[in-house]
Amino acid sequence: MRKPLFKIRENGKFGFMDANGEIVIEPQYIEAEEFYNGFSRVRFNNRLVPLDPLGRLLMKRLFNFVGHFEEEVARVQLVKDWGFIDTRGNLVIDIQFSHASDFSEGKACVAEGTSFGYIDKTGGFIIPAQFEMAGDFKSKLAPARQDEKWGYINERGTFVIQPEWDFCQSFQEGIAIVTREDQWGIVDRYGTLLLAPNYDLLDDYANGSFFDDRAVIMVDEKFGFIDREGNEVIAPQFDFAGDFSEGMALIEKDGLFGYIDKKGELKIKPEHEDAGVFSEGLALVRKGDAWGYLNADGKMSIPHLYPEALPFKDGLAWVRLANGHWAYISKVGDIVWEEQD
C-alpha cells in the first residue's frame, strides 16, 4: 500500500511531504499535481512529466502530453498522435492513433482517422475501428455511436443495447445513464429502461452519477434524489443539493446549508452560510469569510479560522492561514506543516 504524499509550497515552488510533515520531495517545480495511482505530474521544460513517489521523473522521452496512469499504463501524445507508456516511461504501444482514452477493463478506446475501436495492452485491435465515437468499458459493456445514435457494445464489438439514444455514459456498477432531448434516464446492462429520460441535464452536475446509491435530480427548480432503481426516494424540495458522502448530503434551504441522511431526514439544521461534503468524518462549513470543520453530530470540531480550506484526505486537510501561508492540519486542528517565508 502506497503511503500518501501531500503537495507543499515553498518560495513559489512545489514539492511533497508525508503525513508526518516530513519533506519527501523538495519543493523545486513551478507546477505540480496531486499524486494519483502512484504518480504526480510536474512541469519540466514547459511540459508535464510523471513524477514517482521517490522524486524520479519519467524522462526517457518527452511528450506533448502525458495522461494519468490507469492499469499501469498512461496515454501519451507526440505532435498530434497518441500511444502509451508504462510506469517506467517505456513506450509500450507506438504513437499511431488519432485519439486515445485511458485503459479500462484491459481495453482502451482509440481512433484511426475518424473511426473508433478498442485495443488491448499489446496495441492490437480487439474490436476494429468502426464506430463514430465510443467510451470506456465498464461492467463489460461500452457506449458507442453509430449513425449518430448511441447504444452499448459487448466485448466482441456487437451492439447488445441498440443505438437509439442521444448520448450514453459508461456503466456504474450495472446501471448507466442515457439521454434524449436534454433529459436523462437509467438503463440496466440488459437494456431494460429503469427510468425513462425525464430529468433535465444540469450544468456543473455529474448528471445521474450515484454516490452512496443516490443521484441528484431537479424538478421545477427543486432538488431531490433517486435510488439506483430510478425510484424517487427524496422528493424535490431543496433549493440546492450536493452528492451524498458518508451517508449524508449537503442541502440548502432559504440561503443556508445543512445535511440530510439517505431517508431525507434532516440531520444537521440549515444554519451555515456555505458548506461542503463530508470526508473522513468532517465537513467544511463557512461563517463570514472563514472556514472550519463540522462533525457528523453537527458540532464544530475545528473553529472557523481559515480563509480557504479543502476536505480531509488521508488524515490531513490543506488550509490557507490568515497570513497567506499554506498549511496542513490534523483532525484536531493541529498544524502538521506550515509554509515558511
N, C-alpha and C positions, 0 to 999 in steps of 0.2 A: 504493500500500500504506500502510495506516494505521500510524503509529508507536504502539507500546504505551504506555499510561499506567497508573500504579500508584497505588492508593489509599494515602493517608498520613493521619496523625492528628497534630494539634497542639492542645493545650489543650481536648481533648474534641471538637474539630470536625474534619471530614473534607474533604480535597481530593485533588489528584492531582499526581504528579511524572512526569518522563520517565525513560528508562533510565539517564540520567547523574546522576540525583538532583536535577535542577533542578525547582523547583516551577512547574507549568504552570497549575494552578487552585488558588488559595489555599484553605486549609482554612477553611470557613465553614458547612458543613452538619452538622446533628446526625445525619444518616444518609446514607450513600452506598453504592451498589453498584458492583461492578467493571464496567468497560466491556464491552459485548457488542454486536457488529455496529455499532460506531461510536457507541454511546450508553451512558451510565450512567443510573441513576435516583437522584435525590436527594430528600430530604424537604424540602418547601417548603409553608408554610401547612398543615401536617399532611397533605399528600398527596405521593405520589411523582410527580416531574416529570422527563421526559427531559432530560438534560444532554449537549451535544455536546462534542467534544474541545477546542473553543475556550472552553468555560465558559459557553456560552449556553444558557439554559433555553427549552424549547418551551412557551411560556405563552400562546399565542393563546386558549386555553380550558382551564380546569381541569376535570379529570375525577375521578370517584371512584377509578378505576384506569386505569393505562396499562401495557400489556404490553411485551414486548421487540419490537424491530423484526426482522421476518423478511420478506425480499423487499421491503424498503424501505417497509413499512407495519407499523403496530402496532395491535392491538385496544385499544379504549378503552371504558370503562363510565361511563355517566351515569345515576345513580339505579339502575335495575335492568337497563336495556337496553344493547346493545353496538353499536358501529360501528368505524371505522378512521380513523387519521390517517396522513399521510405524514411524511417526515423533516423537513419544515419546520413541522410542527404543524398543517397544514390538515386539516380534516375532509373526507376524500375519499369515505367511504361513511357515509351518515347513520346516526345512532343509531336502530336499529329492531329488532334481533334479541334474542331472549331468551337466546341463547348464541352465543358466537363463539370459534373457535380461530384459531391463527396460520395465515398463508398458507403453503402448501407446494405446490410444482409448479404455482404460479399459481392455486391454489384454496384457499378457506377453508371449513371446516365451520361452518355456522351453524344456528340453530334459529328457527323461527317457532312460538311456543307450545311444544308438546312434540315437534314433528316436526323432523328434521334433514335438511339438504341442503347444497348447495355453491354458492358464488358465485365470480365472477371479480372482478378489480380494479375493474370498473365498479360493482360492487354488485349486479349482476343474477344471478339464479339460472341456473346452467348444469345443475344437477341439482336437481329440485324437492325441497322439504322433504317427505320421505315415509318416513324411517327412524326407528326408535325411538331409536337412538343411532348415532354414526358417528365415525370417526377421520381422521387425516391421510392424504393421498395420498403414497405412496412407490412408486417403480417403476411408476407409472401405475395403481396399484390402491389401494383404501382399505378398511379394515374397516368394516362396517355391520351393524346389528342389525335383524332382522325376526322377529316372532313369538317374541321372547325368545331367539333364537339368532343367532350371529354368522357372517358369511361375508365375502367380498370382492367389491366392485363395481369395474367399469371406469369410464372417464371419461364414459361415457354413462349411468351410474347403473344398469347391468344387473349382476346377480349373475353372476360368472364362476367363483367358488368358492362353492358353495351354503352357506347359513347352517345349520350343524349343530354349531357349537362354542359352549361356554360363554362364551368370550371370544377375541378375536383382536387381536394387536398389528399395528402398521404394519410394512411390509416393511423389511428391512435388506439392501440390495443383492441382491434377488432371492429371499430366503427370509424367512419370517415365523413367529412363534411363535403357536401355537394351544393353547387349554387346554380340558380336560374333566375334571370331578370333581377339581379342585385339582391336576392334573398337566399338564405342558406337553410339546408336541412341535413338529415343524417341518414346514411345507409349502413347496413352491416356488410360483412365480407361475402355474403351470398347474394348481395344486390337488393335485399329487402329494404324498402323505404321505411325506416323507423319514424321519421319526422319529415313531412313534406316541407319544401322550402317556403317558409312564411315569416322568417325573421330577417330584418334588414341587416345588411352588411354595415358595420360601424367602423368609421375611421379610428385609427390608433388602438384597435382591439384585435386580439387574435380570435377572430370570429369562429365560434364553435370549438375552440380549444378547451379541453377539460382539465380542470385542476381539482384534485380531491373529488373526482367524479361529478363535478358540477361545471356548467358552462354559463356564461353571462348571456342574457337576452335583453332586448329592449322592445317595449310595446308602448306606443303613444308617449314616447319620451320618458318612460319609467323603466327602471332596471329590475330584473329578477333573475331566476336561474332555472335551468332544466337539468335532469339527470341523463345518464348515458342511454337510456331507452327513449329519450325525447319527451319525457313527462315534465310538465311544468310543476316543479316541486316548491318553488318560492315565487309567489305571484309578483309581477312587476309592480313595484310600489316605491322604489327608492329613486332619488334624484341622480344618484351615481352608484355603481357597484364595481368593486375590483374582484380579481380572481381569488378563489379560496386558497388558503395555505395554512397548514397545521390545524385544519378543522374550522377556521374562521375566515370570513370575508369582510373586507372594508366596505362600508356603505355610507352614503351621505343623505342627510335629511335637513332641510332648511339651512343649508350652508355649513353644517357641522358634521363631523365624521365620527363613526363608531363602528362596531363589529357585530355580525350575526353568526350563528352556528349553521350547520348544514340543514337544519329543520326550518331555518328562517327566524329563529327566536333571537331576540336582542340579548347579546352577552355583555357588551360594553356600550354604554349610552353614547349617542352622538353629542359630544361636547368638546371635540378637538378641532382646531382650526384647519389642520391638514394631517394626513397620516399615511402610512404605508402598510405593506403586507407583513404578516408575522414570519419571522425567520429565527430559528433556534430559540423559540420561546419568547421573543421580544419583537415589538413593532415600533417603528419610528412614529412619533407624534410631534406636532409643532404647536408652539404657543408664542404669538408675536413673531419675532424674527429668529427664534431659537428652537432647535430640535432636541428631543430627549427620547427615552425608550420606555415603553409600557409593557407590563407583563400580561399574561393571559387572564389574570384576575382583574384587570383594569387599573392596576396600581402602578405608579411611576417607579421604575427600578433605577433609572438614571435620569437626573433632572434635565430640564431644558437648558442646555449650555452651549449648543453648537450651531453656528451659522449654516453649516452644511453637514450632512451625515448620510451614511449608507447602511443598509441592513447588515446584521451579523452574518458572518460566514466563516466556518472553520474556527469558531470561538472568539473571533475578533471583529470589530467594526471600524471602518475608516471614518474619521471625522475631520472637519476643519475647525481649528480652535479660533477663539476670538482674536488672537494675534496674527491670524492668517496661516499659521503652521499646519501642515498635515500631521495627523496623529492616528494611532490605533489604540482602541480601548478594549478592556475586558468586559465581561458581563456584569461586573460590579462597578464599572466606571473608572477603573484604574488605567492610567496611561501606560501602555506597554512599550510604546516607541513614540518619539516626537521628533519632527524635523528640526534641524539646527540652523541657525542663521549663518 
